């Protein structure tokens, strides 16, 4: 039997995502009620600009006092889509204190203070759900947290930022330079006027922290994630990748050490073989590749941003939290029992593609090979091209640690025959 008294929802933020959440709540009200077992009612909408016309939203529900809204005491669920650290953090904890559960899309806050927010939710017996914080509409957090709860996840490898994937895909498919591809992304609305959070990988790093924490049952903060942006990737890098049968993607990589004793989380551009499923992810789409003991290899793919896709994830959480509310229960909270140490980037082992500008004369290759050998880095392939006294030397290594590779590069720079290091890129997905 359906309960007639509605569950009351407070919406914090009514931008691209928030307005879509409100629209879906209204247009799909009957279906949502049937799925939940009770009607859901939009009880208030907190905004910064109250005078703006918001189609489909009763102006009487709009307020600029978000604190008063979450303190009302009759709110069952607070949906937070304002982003940023403050006032979102205070509003969420205040919501818990006044009896509301929370659905959030705030990746930055969760990556920085997820443990404290989970603790506050547990203290007050409330839910904290955040499927929309990573990869938009793609169901990812719930499968990691619930569907794979009985499995051991070893690696999460993914494209989790649509803006950067659009730019890199454009560079790959057209031969465009970085700035040209960025300008097109901005013109089409894929990139913000200030794209720093995307192209310098802050956005992807926050998502990597969340994914690593859930996958490995370990607290991983944003500061634990190695971050390298993609602004230095060039058309020449794509040509080199093509010669290896690869393309270039900005990847979030979370993995368990071979001995299982530690984890790492990192975000950086990497060459990836064209045979890998992630290589075919085009445009502004996201995809995440999960490797576990029992399930094997799984791939999650779809739109990773935008109003409607993100709102879909928010509404999925809203339904789950409302069901829990009706049943007097809460869903899964933080699982950090493993408490594995997070290793530094220097301990990460992978392959490398290094492009050197060298003098075109006998003995250069031998000198370079000696430096690699002295630092314990094994060479897989070497390609050399020379003309008029100058040459380029491309070295692809076997797997080596980041620390050993850094020492190798430092020593190479000291050789008289090495004019410069044109580029260094990791090779992943093999």
C-alpha positions as CSV (number, residue, x, y, z in Angstrom):
1,X,0.0,0.0,0.0
2,X,1.3,3.4,-0.9
3,X,1.8,6.0,1.8
4,X,-0.2,9.1,1.1
5,X,2.0,11.6,3.1
6,X,4.7,12.8,0.8
7,X,8.4,12.6,1.4
8,X,9.8,16.2,1.3
9,X,12.8,17.1,-0.7
10,X,14.9,20.2,-0.4
11,X,17.0,21.2,-3.5
12,X,20.2,23.1,-3.0
13,X,21.1,24.7,-6.3
14,X,19.0,25.1,-9.4
15,X,21.5,25.4,-12.3
16,X,21.9,23.0,-15.2
17,X,21.6,19.9,-13.0
18,X,19.3,21.2,-10.3
19,X,16.7,22.5,-12.8
20,X,16.7,19.0,-14.5
21,X,16.2,17.3,-11.1
22,X,13.2,19.5,-10.4
23,X,11.8,19.0,-13.9
24,X,12.0,15.2,-13.6
25,X,10.6,15.2,-10.1
26,X,7.5,17.0,-11.6
27,X,7.0,15.3,-14.9
28,X,7.7,11.8,-13.5
29,X,6.0,12.3,-10.2
30,X,3.6,9.4,-10.5
31,X,6.2,6.9,-11.6
32,X,8.6,8.0,-8.8
33,X,5.8,7.6,-6.2
34,X,5.1,4.1,-7.5
35,X,8.7,3.1,-7.4
36,X,9.3,4.6,-3.9
37,X,6.0,3.7,-2.3
38,X,5.1,7.3,-1.4
39,X,4.9,10.6,-3.2
40,X,7.9,12.9,-3.2
41,X,7.3,16.6,-2.9
42,X,9.7,19.4,-3.7
43,X,9.5,21.4,-0.5
44,X,12.1,24.2,-1.2
45,X,14.7,25.3,-3.6
46,X,17.7,27.3,-2.4
47,X,19.3,29.6,-5.0
48,X,21.7,32.6,-5.2
49,X,19.5,34.6,-7.7
50,X,15.9,34.4,-6.7
51,X,14.7,36.8,-9.4
52,X,15.6,34.4,-12.2
53,X,12.6,32.7,-14.0
54,X,12.7,29.0,-13.4
55,X,10.2,27.2,-15.6
56,X,8.1,24.6,-13.8
57,X,9.2,25.7,-10.3
58,X,6.7,27.5,-8.0
59,X,8.3,30.8,-7.1
60,X,7.0,30.3,-3.6
61,X,9.4,27.4,-3.1
62,X,12.5,29.5,-4.0
63,X,14.7,30.9,-1.2
64,X,18.1,32.3,-0.8
65,X,18.4,31.0,2.8
66,X,19.7,27.5,2.3
67,X,20.5,27.2,6.0
68,X,17.0,27.8,7.1
69,X,15.7,25.3,4.4
70,X,17.9,22.4,5.7
71,X,17.1,23.3,9.3
72,X,13.3,23.0,8.8
73,X,13.0,19.6,10.4
74,X,10.3,18.3,8.1
75,X,12.8,17.7,5.2
76,X,13.4,14.0,4.5
77,X,16.1,14.4,1.8
78,X,18.4,17.2,0.8
79,X,19.7,17.2,-2.8
80,X,22.9,19.2,-3.0
81,X,24.0,20.3,-6.5
82,X,25.7,23.6,-5.7
83,X,29.2,22.2,-5.8
84,X,32.4,23.6,-4.1
85,X,33.5,23.1,-0.5
86,X,31.6,25.8,1.4
87,X,28.8,26.4,2.0
88,X,28.0,22.8,0.8
89,X,29.9,21.1,3.6
90,X,28.2,23.0,6.3
91,X,24.8,22.6,4.7
92,X,25.2,18.9,4.4
93,X,26.2,18.4,8.0
94,X,23.4,20.7,9.1
95,X,21.0,18.6,7.1
96,X,22.1,15.4,8.9
97,X,21.8,17.2,12.3
98,X,18.2,18.1,11.5
99,X,17.1,14.7,10.4
100,X,17.6,14.7,6.6
101,X,19.5,12.3,4.4
102,X,21.6,13.7,1.6
103,X,22.1,13.1,-2.1
104,X,25.1,15.0,-3.5
105,X,26.9,15.4,-6.8
106,X,29.8,17.3,-5.2
107,X,32.9,15.4,-6.2
108,X,35.4,18.0,-4.9
109,X,33.8,18.0,-1.4
110,X,33.6,14.2,-1.2
111,X,37.2,13.8,-2.4
112,X,38.4,16.2,0.3
113,X,36.1,15.5,3.2
114,X,34.2,12.3,2.4
115,X,35.3,10.5,5.6
116,X,34.0,13.3,7.8
117,X,30.7,13.5,5.9
118,X,30.2,9.7,6.1
119,X,30.9,10.0,9.9
120,X,28.3,12.7,10.3
121,X,25.7,10.7,8.3
122,X,26.4,7.6,10.5
123,X,26.2,9.6,13.7
124,X,22.7,10.8,12.8
125,X,21.5,7.6,11.2
126,X,21.1,9.1,7.8
127,X,22.1,8.3,4.2
128,X,24.8,9.9,2.1
129,X,24.5,8.9,-1.6
130,X,26.6,10.4,-4.5
131,X,26.3,8.4,-7.7
132,X,26.3,11.6,-9.7
133,X,29.7,12.7,-8.3
134,X,31.5,10.4,-10.7
135,X,30.9,9.9,-14.5
136,X,27.4,11.5,-14.7
137,X,24.7,9.0,-15.7
138,X,27.0,6.0,-15.7
139,X,26.1,3.6,-12.9
140,X,29.5,3.2,-11.3
141,X,29.6,3.9,-7.6
142,X,26.6,1.6,-6.8
143,X,28.1,-1.4,-8.7
144,X,31.5,-0.9,-6.9
145,X,29.9,-0.4,-3.5
146,X,27.2,-3.0,-3.8
147,X,27.4,-5.4,-6.8
148,X,31.1,-6.0,-6.3
149,X,30.9,-6.0,-2.5
150,X,31.8,-9.7,-2.4
151,X,34.6,-9.4,-4.9
152,X,38.2,-8.0,-4.8
153,X,38.7,-5.1,-7.1
154,X,42.3,-4.8,-8.3
155,X,42.2,-1.9,-10.8
156,X,39.9,0.9,-11.9
157,X,41.0,2.5,-15.2
158,X,38.9,5.1,-16.8
159,X,38.1,8.3,-18.8
160,X,36.1,10.3,-16.3
161,X,36.1,13.8,-17.8
162,X,34.2,14.5,-21.0
163,X,35.9,17.8,-21.8
164,X,39.4,16.4,-21.9
165,X,38.3,13.4,-23.9
166,X,36.6,15.6,-26.5
167,X,39.8,17.7,-26.8
168,X,42.1,14.6,-27.1
169,X,39.7,12.9,-29.5
170,X,39.7,16.0,-31.7
171,X,43.5,16.2,-31.7
172,X,43.6,12.5,-32.6
173,X,41.0,12.5,-35.4
174,X,41.9,15.8,-37.1
175,X,45.6,16.4,-36.3
176,X,44.6,19.7,-34.5
177,X,46.8,21.2,-31.9
178,X,45.8,21.5,-28.2
179,X,44.7,25.1,-28.4
180,X,42.7,24.6,-31.5
181,X,40.9,21.6,-30.1
182,X,40.2,23.5,-26.8
183,X,38.7,26.4,-28.7
184,X,36.3,24.1,-30.5
185,X,35.3,22.5,-27.2
186,X,34.6,25.9,-25.7
187,X,32.6,27.0,-28.7
188,X,30.5,23.8,-28.5
189,X,29.9,24.2,-24.8
190,X,32.0,21.2,-23.7
191,X,34.6,23.4,-22.0
192,X,34.1,26.2,-19.5
193,X,35.4,29.7,-20.1
194,X,38.0,28.8,-17.5
195,X,38.8,25.1,-18.3
196,X,41.5,24.7,-15.7
197,X,39.7,22.2,-13.5
198,X,39.2,19.9,-16.5
199,X,42.5,20.3,-18.5
200,X,44.7,20.3,-15.4
201,X,42.9,17.2,-14.2
202,X,41.6,18.5,-10.9
203,X,38.1,17.3,-11.8
204,X,39.4,13.8,-12.7
205,X,41.6,13.6,-9.6
206,X,38.7,14.2,-7.3
207,X,36.8,11.4,-9.1
208,X,39.8,9.1,-8.8
209,X,39.9,9.7,-5.1
210,X,36.3,8.7,-4.7
211,X,36.6,5.6,-6.9
212,X,39.8,4.4,-5.2
213,X,38.2,4.8,-1.7
214,X,35.2,2.7,-2.7
215,X,37.1,0.1,-4.8
216,X,39.8,-0.6,-2.2
217,X,37.8,0.0,1.1
218,X,40.5,2.6,2.0
219,X,40.3,6.3,2.7
220,X,41.8,8.1,-0.3
221,X,41.8,11.9,-0.3
222,X,42.4,14.3,-3.1
223,X,45.9,15.0,-1.8
224,X,46.7,11.3,-2.2
225,X,46.1,11.4,-6.0
226,X,48.9,12.1,-8.4
227,X,47.7,14.7,-10.9
228,X,49.1,15.7,-14.3
229,X,47.2,17.8,-16.8
230,X,47.0,17.4,-20.5
231,X,48.0,20.9,-21.7
232,X,51.4,19.7,-22.8
233,X,50.1,17.0,-25.1
234,X,51.0,17.8,-28.8
235,X,50.1,16.7,-32.2
236,X,53.6,15.1,-32.4
237,X,52.7,13.0,-29.4
238,X,49.7,11.7,-31.3
239,X,51.8,10.8,-34.3
240,X,54.2,8.9,-32.0
241,X,51.3,7.1,-30.4
242,X,49.9,6.2,-33.9
243,X,53.2,4.7,-34.8
244,X,52.9,2.4,-31.8
245,X,49.3,1.5,-32.5
246,X,48.1,3.7,-29.7
247,X,46.1,6.8,-29.0
248,X,46.3,9.2,-26.0
249,X,43.7,9.5,-23.3
250,X,43.6,11.3,-19.9
251,X,43.2,8.4,-17.6
252,X,42.2,8.0,-14.0
253,X,44.0,4.9,-12.7
254,X,43.4,3.4,-9.3
255,X,45.2,0.1,-8.6
256,X,46.2,-2.3,-5.9
257,X,49.9,-3.2,-5.6
258,X,50.9,-6.6,-6.8
259,X,51.4,-7.8,-3.3
260,X,48.0,-6.3,-2.2
261,X,49.7,-4.3,0.5
262,X,49.1,-0.8,-0.8
263,X,47.1,1.2,-3.4
264,X,47.8,4.1,-5.8
265,X,45.6,6.7,-7.4
266,X,46.7,8.9,-10.3
267,X,45.5,10.9,-13.2
268,X,47.6,11.8,-16.3
269,X,47.7,11.5,-20.1
270,X,48.8,8.1,-21.3
271,X,49.2,6.2,-24.5
272,X,46.7,3.3,-24.7
273,X,46.6,0.6,-27.4
274,X,43.9,0.9,-30.0
275,X,42.9,-2.6,-29.1
276,X,41.9,-1.6,-25.6
277,X,38.1,-0.8,-25.1
278,X,38.9,2.7,-23.7
279,X,40.7,3.7,-27.0
280,X,37.3,3.7,-28.8
281,X,35.6,6.1,-26.4
282,X,35.0,9.2,-28.5
283,X,33.8,12.8,-28.0
284,X,32.7,13.8,-24.6
285,X,31.8,10.3,-23.4
286,X,33.2,8.7,-20.3
287,X,34.1,5.0,-19.7
288,X,35.5,3.1,-16.8
289,X,37.2,-0.3,-16.9
290,X,37.1,-2.3,-13.7
291,X,39.2,-5.4,-13.1
292,X,38.4,-7.8,-10.2
293,X,39.3,-11.3,-9.1
294,X,35.9,-13.0,-9.7
295,X,34.0,-10.8,-12.1
296,X,37.1,-10.3,-14.3
297,X,36.9,-7.3,-16.6
298,X,33.9,-5.0,-16.7
299,X,33.4,-1.7,-18.6
300,X,30.9,1.0,-17.8
301,X,30.2,3.5,-20.6
302,X,28.0,6.5,-21.2
303,X,27.6,10.3,-21.0
304,X,29.7,11.6,-18.2
305,X,28.3,15.1,-17.7
306,X,25.4,17.4,-18.6
307,X,22.1,18.3,-17.0
308,X,19.9,15.3,-17.9
309,X,22.6,12.6,-17.5
310,X,23.7,13.9,-14.1
311,X,20.1,14.4,-13.0
312,X,19.4,10.8,-13.9
313,X,22.0,9.7,-11.4
314,X,20.7,12.1,-8.7
315,X,17.2,10.8,-9.1
316,X,18.4,7.2,-8.9
317,X,19.9,8.0,-5.5
318,X,16.9,9.9,-4.5
319,X,14.7,6.9,-5.1
320,X,17.0,4.6,-3.1
321,X,17.3,7.1,-0.2
322,X,13.5,7.6,-0.1
323,X,12.9,3.8,0.0
324,X,15.4,3.6,2.9
325,X,13.5,6.4,4.6
326,X,10.2,4.6,4.3
327,X,11.7,1.3,5.7
328,X,13.4,3.0,8.6
329,X,16.8,1.9,7.3
330,X,20.0,3.3,5.8
331,X,22.0,2.1,2.9
332,X,25.7,1.3,2.7
333,X,28.0,3.8,4.4
334,X,31.7,4.3,4.2
335,X,33.7,1.1,3.9
336,X,37.3,1.8,4.9
337,X,38.1,-1.2,6.9
338,X,41.1,-2.2,4.7
339,X,43.0,1.0,5.6
340,X,45.7,0.3,3.0
341,X,48.5,2.8,2.7
342,X,48.5,4.9,-0.4
343,X,51.8,4.7,-2.2
344,X,53.5,7.6,-3.9
345,X,53.8,8.1,-7.6
346,X,57.5,7.2,-7.4
347,X,56.5,3.6,-6.6
348,X,54.2,3.2,-9.6
349,X,55.4,0.7,-12.2
350,X,54.4,1.1,-15.9
351,X,55.8,1.5,-19.4
352,X,57.2,4.8,-20.8
353,X,57.5,6.4,-24.1
354,X,60.4,8.9,-24.2
355,X,61.2,11.2,-27.1
356,X,64.7,12.7,-27.1
357,X,66.4,15.3,-29.3
358,X,70.0,14.2,-29.8
359,X,73.1,14.8,-31.9
360,X,73.1,12.8,-35.1
361,X,76.5,11.1,-34.7
362,X,77.9,7.7,-33.9
363,X,77.7,6.4,-30.3
364,X,74.6,8.4,-29.2
365,X,72.4,5.3,-29.0
366,X,75.0,3.5,-27.0
367,X,75.3,6.3,-24.5
368,X,71.6,6.6,-24.1
369,X,71.2,2.8,-23.7
370,X,74.0,2.8,-21.0
371,X,72.1,5.4,-19.0
372,X,68.9,3.4,-19.1
373,X,70.9,0.2,-18.0
374,X,72.6,2.0,-15.2
375,X,69.2,3.0,-13.7
376,X,67.8,-0.5,-14.1
377,X,65.3,0.5,-16.8
378,X,65.0,-2.1,-19.6
379,X,64.4,-0.9,-23.1
380,X,61.7,-2.5,-25.2
381,X,62.1,-0.6,-28.6
382,X,64.2,2.2,-30.0
383,X,63.5,4.3,-33.1
384,X,66.0,6.9,-34.4
385,X,65.7,9.4,-37.2
386,X,68.5,11.9,-38.1
387,X,69.2,14.7,-40.5
388,X,71.7,17.6,-40.8
389,X,73.5,16.8,-37.5
390,X,70.3,16.6,-35.5
391,X,68.2,13.5,-34.7
392,X,65.2,12.3,-32.7
393,X,65.4,9.2,-30.6
394,X,62.2,7.5,-29.4
395,X,62.7,4.9,-26.6
396,X,59.9,2.7,-25.3
397,X,60.7,0.9,-22.0
398,X,59.5,-2.3,-20.4
399,X,57.8,-1.7,-17.1
400,X,59.7,0.5,-14.7
401,X,59.0,2.5,-11.6
402,X,58.4,6.2,-11.9
403,X,61.3,6.9,-9.5
404,X,63.8,4.9,-11.7
405,X,62.5,6.6,-14.8
406,X,62.9,10.0,-13.3
407,X,66.5,9.3,-12.4
408,X,67.1,8.0,-15.9
409,X,65.8,11.2,-17.5
410,X,67.8,13.4,-15.1
411,X,71.0,11.6,-16.2
412,X,70.0,11.8,-19.9
413,X,69.8,15.6,-19.6
414,X,73.4,15.7,-18.5
415,X,74.7,14.0,-21.7
416,X,76.4,16.3,-24.1
417,X,74.8,14.4,-27.0
418,X,71.2,14.9,-25.7
419,X,69.8,18.3,-26.8
420,X,66.6,17.9,-24.8
421,X,63.7,15.7,-23.7
422,X,60.9,16.4,-26.1
423,X,58.2,14.4,-24.3
424,X,57.7,11.7,-21.7
425,X,54.4,9.7,-21.7
426,X,53.3,6.6,-19.8
427,X,51.9,3.7,-21.7
428,X,48.9,2.0,-20.0
429,X,46.2,-0.6,-20.7
430,X,48.4,-3.6,-21.5
